Amino acid sequence: MLDGLKIDVLSANLALVREGLVLMTWGNASAIDRASGHVVIKPSGVAYDAMKAEDMVIVDLEGRKVAGSLNASVDTPTHLALYRAFPEIGGVVHTHSHYATCWAQACRSIPCFGTTHADYFHGDVPVTDSMTATEAREDYEANIGEVIIRCFRDRDPMRCPAVLVANHAPFTWGKTVAAAVENAFVLEEVARMAMHTVALSPDQPAIEDHLLDKHVLRKHGSSAYYGQGGV
């Protein structure tokens, strides 16, 4: 059942380790089959070097297990909240990558200082509000999803496919789980660049809007011309 998607999700999780975005078991990736409404996600607490495609767990959008012998990732409710709220996305990634997590722990959005950032994220990568005591105590992982959704109430999640959960860590997403992994990798790099930029120039202003928009739209707009035009 969904064998191809299981392979994709396994590959995505292993890529997070290979790219240095995950230590221990501090992360997870998932993908959704929109036709069936089923989500494939990493099992909870299983060492990456021991995982196989058949270990991936399938759940429905309400979190009910559909297939798999292992328990789904503890972060499954967060992933499901994002799939329900953002119908354009096909994959979600959660890591505790070093630099992006530093910004999250500082409860600071990542400023867009330059064009490298703008190629992927239209403006600052936002940080959520801090969770209330009630949100943390009751349905914690589901409420992580809710604070992310609130953060994107007036934002397009496909123009900024990343968020920092305050005091916690980053989540990224994309049209596919492979795209979500790419966005996680780029997020970590722009977080590192931003930290070093602030160290060099504490009062550095954000990139000007005309340059920000140019880099976003040349790659993602209706008249995008970056790349090979879908080849």
C-alpha positions as CSV (number, residue, x, y, z in Angstrom):
1,M,0.0,0.0,0.0
2,L,1.5,3.3,-1.1
3,D,4.8,1.5,-1.6
4,G,6.3,4.3,-3.8
5,L,5.5,6.9,-1.2
6,K,7.0,4.8,1.5
7,I,10.3,4.7,-0.4
8,D,10.1,8.5,-1.0
9,V,9.5,9.1,2.7
10,L,12.4,6.8,3.8
11,S,14.7,8.5,1.3
12,A,13.7,11.9,2.7
13,N,14.4,10.9,6.2
14,L,17.7,9.5,5.3
15,A,18.6,12.6,3.4
16,L,18.0,14.7,6.5
17,V,20.7,12.7,8.3
18,R,23.0,12.7,5.3
19,E,22.8,16.5,5.1
20,G,23.5,16.9,8.8
21,L,20.1,18.3,9.6
22,V,19.2,15.5,12.1
23,L,21.1,14.1,15.0
24,M,20.0,11.0,17.0
25,T,16.3,10.7,16.1
26,W,15.6,14.5,16.2
27,G,13.5,14.8,13.1
28,N,11.0,13.4,10.7
29,A,9.6,13.6,7.2
30,S,6.2,12.7,5.8
31,A,4.3,12.8,2.6
32,I,0.6,12.7,1.7
33,D,-1.3,10.9,-1.0
34,R,-4.1,13.4,-1.6
35,A,-6.2,11.0,-3.6
36,S,-6.6,8.6,-0.6
37,G,-6.0,11.2,2.2
38,H,-3.4,8.9,3.6
39,V,-0.1,10.2,5.1
40,V,3.2,8.2,5.2
41,I,5.5,9.1,8.1
42,K,8.6,8.0,9.9
43,P,8.0,5.7,12.9
44,S,8.7,7.1,16.3
45,G,12.1,6.8,17.9
46,V,13.6,4.3,15.4
47,A,17.3,4.7,14.5
48,Y,17.7,6.0,11.0
49,D,20.3,3.4,10.0
50,A,17.9,0.7,10.9
51,M,14.8,2.0,9.1
52,K,13.4,0.3,6.0
53,A,10.6,1.4,3.7
54,E,8.3,-1.2,5.2
55,D,8.8,0.5,8.6
56,M,7.0,3.7,7.4
57,V,3.6,4.1,9.0
58,I,0.5,5.1,7.2
59,V,-2.2,7.1,8.9
60,D,-5.3,9.0,7.8
61,L,-5.8,12.7,8.2
62,E,-7.4,12.1,11.6
63,G,-4.4,10.2,12.8
64,R,-5.9,6.7,12.7
65,K,-3.3,4.1,11.7
66,V,-4.1,2.5,8.3
67,A,-1.0,0.3,7.9
68,G,2.3,-0.4,9.7
69,S,3.4,-2.4,12.7
70,L,5.2,0.5,14.5
71,N,4.0,3.6,16.2
72,A,4.0,6.7,14.0
73,S,6.2,9.7,14.9
74,V,5.2,11.6,17.9
75,D,5.0,14.7,15.7
76,T,2.3,13.1,13.5
77,P,-0.5,15.4,14.8
78,T,1.6,18.5,13.7
79,H,2.1,17.1,10.2
80,L,-1.6,16.3,9.9
81,A,-2.6,19.8,11.0
82,L,-0.5,21.2,8.2
83,Y,-1.8,18.9,5.6
84,R,-5.4,19.8,6.5
85,A,-4.7,23.5,6.6
86,F,-2.4,23.8,3.5
87,P,-3.9,21.8,0.6
88,E,-1.1,22.7,-1.8
89,I,1.6,20.8,0.2
90,G,2.6,17.3,-0.4
91,G,5.4,16.8,2.1
92,V,6.4,18.1,5.6
93,V,9.8,18.0,7.3
94,H,10.7,18.7,10.9
95,T,14.3,19.0,12.2
96,H,16.2,20.5,15.0
97,S,19.0,21.7,12.7
98,H,21.5,23.8,14.6
99,Y,21.2,27.3,13.2
100,A,17.5,27.4,12.4
101,T,16.8,26.0,15.9
102,C,19.0,28.8,17.4
103,W,16.7,31.4,15.8
104,A,13.6,29.5,17.0
105,Q,15.0,29.3,20.6
106,A,15.6,33.0,20.5
107,C,12.0,33.5,19.3
108,R,13.3,35.5,16.4
109,S,12.3,35.3,12.8
110,I,15.1,34.9,10.2
111,P,15.5,38.3,8.4
112,C,15.8,38.2,4.7
113,F,19.1,40.0,4.1
114,G,20.0,38.9,0.6
115,T,19.1,37.2,-2.6
116,T,20.0,33.6,-1.5
117,H,17.3,33.8,1.1
118,A,14.9,35.4,-1.4
119,D,15.2,32.6,-3.9
120,Y,13.3,30.4,-1.5
121,F,11.5,32.4,1.1
122,H,9.5,35.6,0.3
123,G,10.7,37.8,3.2
124,D,11.5,36.8,6.8
125,V,11.0,33.2,7.8
126,P,8.5,33.8,10.6
127,V,8.5,32.6,14.2
128,T,5.3,31.6,15.8
129,D,3.8,32.9,19.0
130,S,4.9,31.1,22.1
131,M,2.5,28.4,23.1
132,T,0.3,29.0,26.1
133,A,0.5,26.7,29.1
134,T,-2.9,25.1,28.1
135,E,-1.7,24.5,24.5
136,A,1.5,22.8,25.8
137,R,-0.4,20.7,28.4
138,E,-3.3,19.5,26.2
139,D,-2.7,18.0,22.7
140,Y,0.8,19.5,22.5
141,E,1.8,18.2,19.1
142,A,-1.6,19.1,17.5
143,N,-1.3,22.6,19.0
144,I,2.1,23.0,17.5
145,G,0.3,22.7,14.2
146,E,-2.3,25.2,15.3
147,V,0.3,27.9,16.2
148,I,1.9,27.4,12.8
149,I,-1.4,27.8,11.1
150,R,-2.1,31.0,13.0
151,C,1.3,32.3,12.0
152,F,0.3,31.9,8.4
153,R,-3.2,33.4,8.7
154,D,-2.1,36.3,6.4
155,R,0.8,34.5,4.7
156,D,1.0,32.3,1.6
157,P,2.6,29.0,2.8
158,M,3.9,28.3,-0.7
159,R,5.8,31.6,-0.9
160,C,7.4,30.9,2.5
161,P,7.5,27.2,2.9
162,A,9.1,27.3,6.4
163,V,8.4,28.4,9.9
164,L,10.2,28.5,13.3
165,V,8.2,27.2,16.2
166,A,9.0,29.5,19.1
167,N,11.3,27.9,21.7
168,H,11.3,24.7,19.6
169,A,12.6,24.2,16.1
170,P,11.8,24.5,12.4
171,F,9.3,22.9,10.1
172,T,9.4,23.1,6.3
173,W,7.1,21.8,3.6
174,G,6.8,21.6,-0.2
175,K,4.8,20.2,-3.1
176,T,6.6,16.9,-2.5
177,V,8.6,15.5,0.4
178,A,11.8,15.9,-1.6
179,A,11.0,19.6,-2.0
180,A,10.4,19.8,1.8
181,V,13.8,18.3,2.4
182,E,15.4,20.8,0.0
183,N,13.7,23.7,1.8
184,A,14.9,22.3,5.2
185,F,18.5,22.3,3.8
186,V,18.2,25.8,2.4
187,L,16.6,27.1,5.6
188,E,19.5,25.9,7.7
189,E,22.0,27.6,5.4
190,V,20.1,30.9,5.3
191,A,19.8,30.7,9.1
192,R,23.6,30.3,9.3
193,M,24.1,33.2,6.8
194,A,21.7,35.5,8.7
195,M,23.4,34.8,12.1
196,H,26.8,35.6,10.6
197,T,25.4,38.7,8.9
198,V,24.0,40.0,12.2
199,A,27.4,39.3,13.8
200,L,29.2,41.4,11.2
201,S,26.5,44.1,11.0
202,P,24.1,44.1,13.9
203,D,22.0,46.9,12.3
204,Q,21.9,45.4,8.9
205,P,18.6,46.3,7.2
206,A,16.5,43.7,5.3
207,I,16.9,43.4,1.5
208,E,15.0,46.0,-0.4
209,D,11.5,45.0,-1.7
210,H,12.3,45.4,-5.4
211,L,15.3,43.0,-5.1
212,L,13.3,40.6,-2.9
213,D,10.4,40.5,-5.3
214,K,12.8,40.1,-8.3
215,H,14.3,36.9,-6.9
216,V,11.1,35.4,-5.7
217,L,9.2,36.1,-9.0
218,R,12.0,35.1,-11.4
219,K,11.9,31.6,-9.8
220,H,8.3,31.2,-8.6
221,G,6.1,33.8,-10.3
222,S,3.7,33.4,-13.3
223,S,6.5,34.7,-15.5
224,A,9.3,32.8,-13.9
225,Y,12.3,32.2,-16.1
226,Y,14.8,30.6,-13.8
227,G,15.8,27.0,-14.8
228,Q,14.7,25.0,-17.8
229,G,11.0,25.7,-18.0
230,G,9.9,22.4,-16.6
231,V,12.3,20.3,-18.6
